[in-house]
Amino acid sequence: MKLPSIQQVIQDSTRTLIRFPLVLFNAALGTVTALILVDYEGPPGPTVLFNILFATILGIPFWIAVALLVEKKKMGKSKSLIVYIIGVLLLIAYAFSVPSDISDAPNVHVFRLLILAAALHFFVAVAPFFGTGEINGFWHYNKTLVLRLLTAILYSVVLYAGLSVALAALDHLFGIDVPGKRYGELAILIYGLFTTWFFMAGIPDDLNSFNNSTDYPKALKIFAQYILFPIALVYLVILYAYLAKILIAWDWPQGWVSTLILGFSTTGILSLLLFHPIRDHVENVWIKTASRWFYVLMIPIVIMLFPALWRRISEYGITEGRYIAAALGVWLAIMVAYFILSKTKSIKIIPASLCVLAFLVSFGPWGVFNVSEKSQTERLKQLLEKNSILVDGVVRKAEASVPFEDTKQISSIISYLHDIHGYDRIQPWFRENLKQDSSGDRLTYKDPALVTKIMGVKFVKVWLGSTGNEIVLNADPEGSIDVEGYSKIICTQYINNDRLQKDFPNEGLTYRVNKELDSITFTLMREGKAIDSLQISIRPLVDKLLKDYGNVNAGNIPPEKMVIDNANQSMKVKVYLQHLRLRRQGSDIKPIAYKAEFLYTICK
């Protein structure tokens, strides 16, 4: 392969700039904006730079799609100008919708950016070949884009790694001070400008030539046939086995299964898309059979998806994740019906429909953010009214103890609103301002614990675990414990199956933990001999915590709830658990590790 000369590289870069001026201008503007923000390490106040940055992030895929659409449809200058003006106005309108102090704003704006970015990438995939026909061209066009993007990312990673080492060499070998933010600025420069420019340079000038393409990379078939397709089969076996379990036990499907269903669907559909150009080859007759049966086998799986989602929604309301899962479930049902019943079975429908779906759910009263916020606010309202905290539309302190399950749900919803939407929808319930500054000009909202304190509710932090078999409980790091009656403390001890004992000869004390980690024996030593011992069982404390916190992960547990003690004539000991990890083993839940401090007094 002949390497391009410097002159050829310059010519190709110039040609790309002339062909895609708006794309590269947008990439340059976004890169410069990001560099300024990083160099100043985030302005202390609101700045228009955030508005520009968010608009340019969307602008890159948007202008790629528009440029290729105008080019493919051979629009005249007047039509092209109208399209470009509309595009500029849309991006300006979006920029004005972004808060200028986005670093303090709720995450809803970042999530909307991600959904719109996904929609625009699907738009890039389908825009030049929008309409009927040209299926072969559509497939080869997208193949070219994907392979070029992967190449651009690979080159960018290598370039960044090489230049980062060069910066480190200047710092360590020549004593030139290189601040850490320079590495971030280097990444922005490379991925923002070089990657975009290199990617655009690889798009062929003649888009119509894709219609006559017949090349099919062998590596692509190997990837689809021996990696993706087997993964999809594994998912299929697991899902049908689980479906059989549901039918036999007549048990409601678990909400987590929706993740597996969406993963299976994505893997299977992607495999079939990669096989599409070679599905009619004689040696690949099995692909047509697999394509036909894939959507048939999807029917019971898609049906199972909805009760699994409904279980979570009925218990905890709608959130962005559940809304999107439900929307994708509806989309999957439509795709299954289309590819079973339709005669055309155009693969264009997949990115086109996903593009439309992503745009539709990103805004409006029917959109993911409005529906989710409204659902969680309504749940909060019901919980507060139930506990006489919200009376006649005004929040007042709880007069009676709030049940733990309600406390947990109230804390969870307040945390959700704080992180995703802010408190604007519930602000009318409060006499106090729920923003941190008195003027309310900034978008920084009060900590969830402060908001629940106004309600007279103790804030409880709970979250889903990384696995279904482990539970993690943490004490509130800002809390305190009563030390009265104890003269000494053994500071933080990490206890697990590899650390079951420790001696403190200067203190005349040792401790031993049994293999089940549910009992600690403290022994008083004199001249190497055991004088007396005291056993403290951790099991009652574990059982009480599981009862109180409902077998879920929890943080900021009041320290007094993480304490257990015992005493005899020789000593008294208080065990304070700072961190506790438990594992489900069948019907039992056992400790597997904990971090603890021991308060003790020797009585004789």
Secondary structure, DSSP 8 states (H G I E B T S, - for coil): -----HHHHHHHHHHHHHHSHHHHHHHHHHHHHHHHHHHTTS-SS--HHHHHHHHHHHHHHHHHHHHHHHHHTT--HHHHHHHHHHHHHHHHHHHHHS-TTTTTS-THHHHHHHHHHHHHHHHHHHGGG-SSS-HHHHHHHHHHHHHHHHHHHHHHHHHHHHHHHHHHHHHHHS-----THHHHHHHHHIIIIIHHHHHHHTS-S-GGGGGG-----HHHHHHIIIIIHHHHHHHHHHHHHHHHHHHHHT----TTHHHHHHHHHHHHHHHHHHHGGGTTSGGGHHHHHHHHHHHHHHHHHHHHHHHHHHHHHHHH---HHHHHHHHHHHHHHHHHHHHHH-SS--TTHHHHHHHHHHHHHTSSTTSHHHHHHHHHHHHHHHHHHHTTSEETTEE---SS---HHHHHHHHHHHHHIIIII-STTTGGG-SS--BSSSS--S--B--HHHHHHHTT----EEE--SSTTEEEEEE-TT-----TT--EEEEEEEEBTTB-EEEETTTTEEEEE-TTSSEEEEEEEETTEEEEEEEEESHHHHHHHHHHHTTSEEEEE-GGGGEEEEE-SSEEEEEEEEEEEEEEETTEEEEEEEEEEEEEEE--
